[in-house]
Amino acid sequence: MGSVGAKEVPVLLSPEGVRTDGRRVDELRPIRIEAGALKHADGSAYVEWGANKVMAAVYGPREVHPRHLQQNTKAVIQCKYNMAAFSVDERKRPGLDRRSQEISKVIAEALESVVFVEEFPRTSIDVYIEVLQANAGTRCAGLTAASVALADAGIPMVDLLPAVAVGKAGGALVLDLNKAEDNFGEADLPMAIVPQSGRLVLLQMEGHVTQEELARALEMGVQGTRQVYDKMRQALRDRYASAPSAEAAQ
Ligand code: CDP
């Protein structure tokens, strides 16, 4: 542990290239995805990603509320990302704040680029993301969950949309920042990449990286999102494999 003023700053990367949680620079945290976790939503998904726990529920296409948001040529995707009051160490004040609004907006825009919205004019596709436990990377876990929930709802999409954050911590580029790296690292770049085409549909950046590091970070994002994609597809396969017995049990 080094120290800066009163704050203890952990050593984010050992000389051997090991991170605070034992991972290598190009390793993801463990990810578990369950498609169709909720009974009453049209589509849903539950994601555990490291210590993050996120539920996504999808409704629609359905009537647009409020009415003035209706669009004649396409569906609107309305997304609400919310962090539960008990999801973080210090109780989060419930309700909408600027951060939740920003995350809701970027997730809705990313999803709009993969959903065939033109097929459902004058409707709304409503996406709810509830963060039950947060530990860095909740927007990526939330977007990943929302995308599986959309597929579970049977909404036509170009492809699933996996997301991951790449960052810089301890002087190196690292895949899937943990909380210490998010707090004390040099940069955080959450991104979402359409797997088949490689199209980047969400990229945000906090902190600084060089142009070369940015190019390398995007490559790491492609590798990382491919791994997330495999988990998403497996979750949907498991859902369909178990669907008849699940229905029977209800
Ligand atoms: O969660 P994500 O990395 O997408 O967004 P962030 O704004 O970079 O937040 C990083 C982390 O800070 C979150 O995942 C939470 O663990 C934490 N956080 C918090 O403790 N209290 C808040 N009001 C917001 C975020």
Residues whose N, C-alpha, C, O or C-beta is under 5 A from the ligand:
A	BS01	CDP	V88 K92 A134 N135 A136 G137 T138 R139 C140 D182
